[in-house]
Amino acid sequence: MVQLLNIAGVDIDECTARNRHEDLFFTNAILCMKTKGGLAGKVRGSWFRNCVSTFLKPLIEDIIQPKVVITLGEKATRSLLREYGHKGIKFRALVERESPIKVSGNTVVFPVFHCGSLGRRNRPFEQQKLDWLRIKGYLEGPYEESI
């Protein structure tokens, strides 16, 4: 994750992220604790839907109000975009869009494949780097109206 953020132009490392980047906020789409399996335990689609509508969407709209949201992985992306009426688009097509997806106010979403081992199997790291370079271009340029 750190390497991909660096590719996007965010100078970050594990040790100094909190001190240097008050403008960054990281969270999970599922904001509740699993009772079985620990961190590697299975997750249910209903957990994504519930947590996104109950916690994540209000966090984005009412508290954090970010300019850019980067969703990691298909389930997190689909759950968030569904809340904003974006349905039926293939995940790979969402990732490969030239422009981000506007969801509310001044907030846009860049979907990317998860950077963990499963995500890298579905989209090799070299391709993921290109996705993050596209995010870098957006962050460095004038923000344009997105759909």
MOVEN-V347421 format. One record per pair of residues at least 6 apart in sequence whose ideal C-beta (glycine too) atoms are under 7 Angstrom apart, sorted by the first residue. I is the first residue (numbers start at 1). J is the second residue. Records with the same first field share a line. If there is no record, write none. Layout:
BEGIN
I: J, J
END
This chain:
BEGIN
1: 115
2: 12, 13, 14
4: 115, 128, 132
5: 12
6: 12
7: 129, 132, 133, 136
8: 132, 135, 136, 139
9: 136, 139, 140
12: 21
25: 64, 66
27: 59
29: 48, 51, 52, 56, 76, 79, 80
30: 43, 47, 48, 51
31: 51, 55, 56
32: 47, 51
34: 41
45: 75
48: 75, 76, 79
49: 79
52: 79, 80, 83
53: 83
56: 80
57: 83
60: 66, 69, 107
61: 104
65: 105
66: 107
67: 106, 107
68: 108, 110, 139
69: 107, 109
70: 110, 112, 135
71: 77, 80, 109, 111, 112
72: 112, 114, 115
73: 113, 114, 119
74: 91
77: 91, 94, 111
80: 109
81: 101, 109
84: 103, 104
86: 101
91: 111
94: 111
95: 111, 112, 113, 131
99: 144, 146
100: 108, 109, 110, 138, 146
101: 108, 109, 146, 147
102: 108, 146, 147
103: 109
108: 146
110: 135
112: 128, 131
113: 119, 122, 123, 128
115: 128
END
